[in-house]
Amino acid sequence: LTPADFGYIAMATVVTELAALFGAFGFTNVLIQRRVITRLQLDTVFWVTLAINSTLAASVFLVSFATGWLFDDPQVSPLLRVLCLSFVFNGLTAVPWGVLSRLMRFRTEFWINIGTVAIRIAAAVACAWAGLGVWSLVIGGVVGALANAVLNFANVPFVPRWRLHLPLLTATWRTSSSYLGNGALYYLNTNLDLLLIGRQMGAAPLGFYQNARSLTDEIRARIAMPIQHVLFPAFSALQSDRERFRQMVLRAGRLLAAVVVPIGVGVSANARELVLVLYGAQWQPMIPVMSMFGLAAALRASTAIASPLFNANDRVGLAFRYNVIATGLLIGAVLVAIPYGIDAVAVGVALISLYSLVVLRAAFALIGLRTRDVAAVLGAPALASAVMWLATFALRQWHWGTAPGIALLGHVAAGAGVYLLALHLLSRQYLRDFRQAGA
C-alpha cells in the first residue's frame, strides 16, 4: 500500500474514532467503579450504549457525504460509509468488556485482543494481496470490530433483557458526562493534527505523519493502556486503604516507567533504521517525525497511571479540567507549527507532551503523594534512557556499513545493555520491583 492509502484512512479515522470515545458514554467505567452492580444495571448499560453507537453510525453515514469538503478530497466519503458499521459492533461489547474488567479476568481479555488482532490482520492482508488497496484497511477494521464482539460474547454469555433502569442513568449522569467530556478532549488531542495536515497538505504527507504516530502510539496502546485497564479496578478496590493504595501506585508507576521510557527513547534513537527496515526507503520522510514521537510516547506512556488514579478516586471532573488545558496547548502548538511542515508539528506535539508531568503530579496529590514521588518514579528511567540514547548516537557515528536490519539489532542490543546497567547503578529499587512482580 502507498502512503496515500494510509493517509486516507487517517482522514477517515478523524471521524470514526468518535465511536470508541463517545459510544459507551462512560457507562462501562461506571460499572467497574461501583462497589455493587445488578443485572438490571447491566441490561440498561447494554441497551443505552447500543442505542448511542447506532445513532453515531447513522450520523457518520450522513456526515460522510460532507467529508469531501472537509478534507478537500472525495476519496474519504465511501470509506466512511462502510467503516460506520464498526460503531454498532463496538456498541455490543460494552457490558462483556465491563464484566471481564470488574472480575479482573485479564488473561481472557488478552486472548480476546490477540484473536481480534489476528483476524483483523488476516482480513486486511488478504484483501491487500488481492489488490484492493485502501479498502483492505477498511475491511480489516470492520471485520476486526465484528470479531471482537463475537469473542467477547463467547466468553461472557450475556443475553440482555429488554428493560431499562432509569435511576442508574440519572444517578451517574454527571460522572458519565465527565467521561464524555474527557473523551471529546482526547478526540481533539488525537485528531486535530490529522485534520489540519490532511486538509492543508494532502493524503501523502498525512500518511507519513500518521504512520510514524501510529507506530509510537503502540507503546501506549499495547503497554500503558492495558496497565491502565488493570489498575483502574485494582485502585478502586483499595480506596479505603490509603497507605496500601499509595505503595501500589508507586510500585506500578516505577514498573511502568522502567519499561515504556526506554522503549520510547529507543524508538527515537533508532528512527532511521526502524523506518528503513519496516517501511522501506520511500518512507524516509517519516524519520524525523518518528524520532520526535518516540520521545512524546515515552512521556505520555510513563504518566498514563494518572488516568486510573483520577477515575478510581471519582475525580473525573478534575481530570477533565486538566485535559481542557492540554487541548488548548495542543491546538496552539499545531496551529503555530503547521505552516512549517509535518516535522515542525511533530516537534510541537513532543513539547506539549511535557504537560503530562503536571497532570501526573495532580493525580499523585489526590492520594497524598508529592513532587518528589513523581521524580522518584520517573527520574532513574529517564536518566538511564538518556544515556542509552547517547550511546546509540555514538554507535551510529562509526558508520558500520552494514544493512539497516543488522545495524538496528546491534543498536537495540547495545542500547538495552547500557540502559539496564545505568538503571541499576542509579537505583536498585527497580530490580526489587520486578522481582516482586515476578513472584
Secondary structure, 3 states (H helix, E strand, C coil): CCHHHHHHHHHHHHHHHHHHHHCCCCHHHHHHHCCCCCHHHHHHHHHHHHHHHHHHHHHHHHHHHHHHHHHCCCCHHHHHHHHCHHHHHHHCCHHHHHHHHHCCCHHHHHHHHHHHHHHHHHHHHHHHHCCCCHHHHHHHHHHHHHHHHHHHHHHCCCCCCCCCCHHHHHHCHHHHHHHHHHHHHHHHHHHHHHHHHHHHHCHHHHHHHHHHHHHHHHHHHHHHHHHHHHHHHHHHHCCCCHHHHHHHHHHHHHHHHHHHHHHHHHHHHCHHHHHHHHCCHHHCCHHHHHHHHHHHHHHHHHCCCHHHHHHHCCCHHHHHHHHHHHHHHHHHHHHHHHHHCHHHHHHHHHHHCCHHHHHHHHHHHCCCCCHHHHHHHHHHHHHHHHHHHHHHHHHHCCCCCCCHHHHHHHHHHHHHHHHHHHHHHHCCHHHHHHHHHHC
